[in-house]
Amino acid sequence: MNIGIVGGGMMGLALAYRLSQQGHKVTVFESNQQLGGLTTYHDYGSFIWDRFYHVILPSDTHLIKFIKDIGLADKLRWHRTLTGCYIDQKLYSISNTLEFLRFPPLTIIGKLRLAITLLYGSRINNWRRLEKIPVEDWLLKLSGRNTYEKLWKPLLLAKLGDNYQRVSAVFIWSYIKRLFSARDSSLHKEQLGYVAGGYKTVFDRLEELIRLAGGDIHTEAKVEYIAPHQHGGIWVEYNGKKERFDKVIFTGPVNVLQSVVARDMVKISQTSGTVEYLGVICMALITRKALVPYYIVNLADQHLPFTGVLGMSNLVSLQETAGMHITYFPKYVHSDDPILKQPDDELQKLFFQGLRLMFPKLTADDIVAAHINRATKMQPLQVLNYSNLVPKVVTENNDFFVLNTSQFVNDTLNNNTVVKHVDEFVKNIRE
Ligand SMILES: Cc1cc2nc3c(=O)[nH]c(=O)nc-3n(C[C@H](O)[C@H](O)[C@H](O)COP(=O)(O)OP(=O)(O)OC[C@H]3O[C@@H](n4cnc5c(N)ncnc54)[C@H](O)[C@@H]3O)c2cc1C
């Protein structure tokens, strides 16, 4: 079959690869210059690495299998990393049980309650009842005020910015579930992973395999119209050209779907409200020395303009980054926040003020470069009763399918979930 796939992010390319392996002729349309969507890479001058920080967990079994399937098993790297916490202008390591038991900001009772929260959360299966409970209330009830303020709140701020107050307990539950779900038994659980060369290696390999199987990939190809073809199948219009396919799968966001699809091809149910999105501004700082010894530092400091610190070079070998250290500083905001439209130099100035507060010894000589990247609508905000807000997309044409991350109602946004959904989708249509 001749299959068109709209979107060249992880979802579109994983689909294209799996379908091409089943003997279908696939064509991918990606509006950007390079493949990868939110998982894409960035040229940092002396090296190329992911635009946003990406890590593979030992529990990402679907993603790990996929990476092995595309022949990159030997490129998977695992490394033990440390976790930090920045509280009252002090950095603490909470990387092992002993450090955690010693962690001064938490009382013994608080630590016990945290362990109970994690154990209890990982065993819950009925997530729908959690949709009605604000995440703050749920965590306060289970972990207590002290543990909430010192540990959970910084984590929520790191992941959601100030929007955490409106989010339901499903958010943290899916996070706990991802951490505690079945792990690849060949790996040590404390380790984190990446692919040598970053996600560029994955996308280059996917492109190679898709083309080897006879597929096509068009970049800078913004799909503008999708409609039924009069002689059967579907046609796709892009850059003033038209191509006909037996089947088309759309992997972009729902608002784009609504603007490109012909009337009567999909039914998008009206819901009681609209889905809100989180955006992210992420500064990647390239330095000559390490800023922190941790992969992740959760921040409990409202004076800082960023919501987390990710010392990528504590995970990734320095050979990957030309001997430089790369640290990401994300700031998660509501997608309507005007800060997302501020020019790069203003954002850099703001983030540098935070750098001076947190790292007073850092000098201009230590800094090689700073890159500001942003994504306006990176993930839906899982507010209370979120699953009722997600518009149900039903395709009214047997040759047209929609598979995208906005349909994930009880999962965190990550590539393991993307691959899991792709594999289920491919299995279902084959059956
Ligand atoms: C800051 C940040 C950190 C992250 N960290 C991790 C992590 O550590 N681990 C992890 O597993 N995941 C992580 N993720 C999530 C991961 O990046 C996503 O799961 C993944 O990118 C989703 O892929 P997708 O293909 O569904 O969507 P997208 O990446 O959004 O791809 C959709 C593609 O469709 C294209 N498109 C849209 N409209 C059209 C059109 N009309 N015509 C043609 N093309 C179109 C877009 O240009 C885009 O390339 C992170 C994301 C961010 C932003």
The ligand as a Tripos MOL2 file, in Angstrom:
@<TRIPOS>MOLECULE
LIG
   53    58     1     0     0
SMALL
NO_CHARGES

@<TRIPOS>ATOM
      1 C1         11.8900   20.2040   26.8190 C.3       1 LIG1
      2 C2         11.5140   18.8120   26.4180 C.ar      1 LIG1
      3 C3         12.1130   17.7290   27.0630 C.ar      1 LIG1
      4 C4         11.7570   16.4190   26.7210 C.ar      1 LIG1
      5 N1         12.3830   15.3900   27.3390 N.ar      1 LIG1
      6 C5         12.1050   14.1210   26.9940 C.ar      1 LIG1
      7 C6         12.8330   13.0250   27.5520 C.ar      1 LIG1
      8 O1         13.7440   13.2090   28.3690 O.2       1 LIG1
      9 N2         12.5050   11.7610   27.1480 N.ar      1 LIG1
     10 C7         11.5240   11.5210   26.2410 C.ar      1 LIG1
     11 O2         11.2830   10.3530   25.8920 O.2       1 LIG1
     12 N3         10.8030   12.5410   25.6910 N.ar      1 LIG1
     13 C8         11.0720   13.8250   26.0470 C.ar      1 LIG1
     14 N4         10.3790   14.8560   25.4540 N.ar      1 LIG1
     15 C9          9.1880   14.5510   24.6500 C.3       1 LIG1
     16 C10         9.4670   14.1670   23.1980 C.3       1 LIG1
     17 O3         10.2340   15.1640   22.5810 O.3       1 LIG1
     18 C11         8.0840   13.9530   22.5460 C.3       1 LIG1
     19 O4          7.5520   12.7790   23.0880 O.3       1 LIG1
     20 C12         8.0930   13.7530   21.0690 C.3       1 LIG1
     21 O5          8.7650   14.7850   20.4000 O.3       1 LIG1
     22 C13         6.6880   13.6800   20.4740 C.3       1 LIG1
     23 O6          6.8220   13.3540   19.1120 O.3       1 LIG1
     24 P1          5.6500   13.5870   18.0540 P.3       1 LIG1
     25 O7          6.1420   13.1130   16.7550 O.co2     1 LIG1
     26 O8          4.3990   13.0140   18.5640 O.co2     1 LIG1
     27 O9          5.4050   15.1710   18.0580 O.3       1 LIG1
     28 P2          6.3380   16.3370   17.4860 P.3       1 LIG1
     29 O10         7.7260   16.1460   17.9320 O.co2     1 LIG1
     30 O11         5.6570   17.6030   17.8650 O.co2     1 LIG1
     31 O12         6.2730   16.1360   15.8990 O.3       1 LIG1
     32 C14         5.1840   16.5440   15.1100 C.3       1 LIG1
     33 C15         5.7640   16.9470   13.7680 C.3       1 LIG1
     34 O13         4.7150   17.2600   12.8530 O.3       1 LIG1
     35 C16         5.1380   18.3360   12.0510 C.3       1 LIG1
     36 N5          3.9640   18.9870   11.4510 N.ar      1 LIG1
     37 C17         2.9580   19.6100   12.1050 C.ar      1 LIG1
     38 N6          2.0760   20.0990   11.2090 N.ar      1 LIG1
     39 C18         2.5320   19.7600    9.9850 C.ar      1 LIG1
     40 C19         2.0570   19.9790    8.6540 C.ar      1 LIG1
     41 N7          0.9260   20.6630    8.4090 N.pl3     1 LIG1
     42 N8          2.7690   19.4910    7.6150 N.ar      1 LIG1
     43 C20         3.9070   18.7770    7.8360 C.ar      1 LIG1
     44 N9          4.4180   18.5610    9.0720 N.ar      1 LIG1
     45 C21         3.7310   19.0430   10.1270 C.ar      1 LIG1
     46 C22         5.8970   19.2250   13.0440 C.3       1 LIG1
     47 O14         6.7670   20.1350   12.3890 O.3       1 LIG1
     48 C23         6.6370   18.1960   13.8850 C.3       1 LIG1
     49 O15         7.9340   17.9240   13.3810 O.3       1 LIG1
     50 C24        10.7400   16.1840   25.7450 C.ar      1 LIG1
     51 C25        10.1500   17.2730   25.0850 C.ar      1 LIG1
     52 C26        10.5350   18.5710   25.4030 C.ar      1 LIG1
     53 C27         9.9130   19.7150   24.6550 C.3       1 LIG1
@<TRIPOS>BOND
     1     1     2 1
     2     2     3 ar
     3     2    52 ar
     4     3     4 ar
     5     4     5 ar
     6     4    50 ar
     7     5     6 ar
     8     6     7 ar
     9     6    13 1
    10     7     8 2
    11     7     9 ar
    12     9    10 ar
    13    10    11 2
    14    10    12 ar
    15    12    13 ar
    16    13    14 ar
    17    14    15 1
    18    14    50 ar
    19    15    16 1
    20    16    17 1
    21    16    18 1
    22    18    19 1
    23    18    20 1
    24    20    21 1
    25    20    22 1
    26    22    23 1
    27    23    24 1
    28    24    25 2
    29    24    26 1
    30    24    27 1
    31    27    28 1
    32    28    29 2
    33    28    30 1
    34    28    31 1
    35    31    32 1
    36    32    33 1
    37    33    34 1
    38    33    48 1
    39    34    35 1
    40    35    36 1
    41    35    46 1
    42    36    37 ar
    43    36    45 ar
    44    37    38 ar
    45    38    39 ar
    46    39    40 ar
    47    39    45 ar
    48    40    41 1
    49    40    42 ar
    50    42    43 ar
    51    43    44 ar
    52    44    45 ar
    53    46    47 1
    54    46    48 1
    55    48    49 1
    56    50    51 ar
    57    51    52 ar
    58    52    53 1
@<TRIPOS>SUBSTRUCTURE
     1 LIG1         1 GROUP 0 **** ****
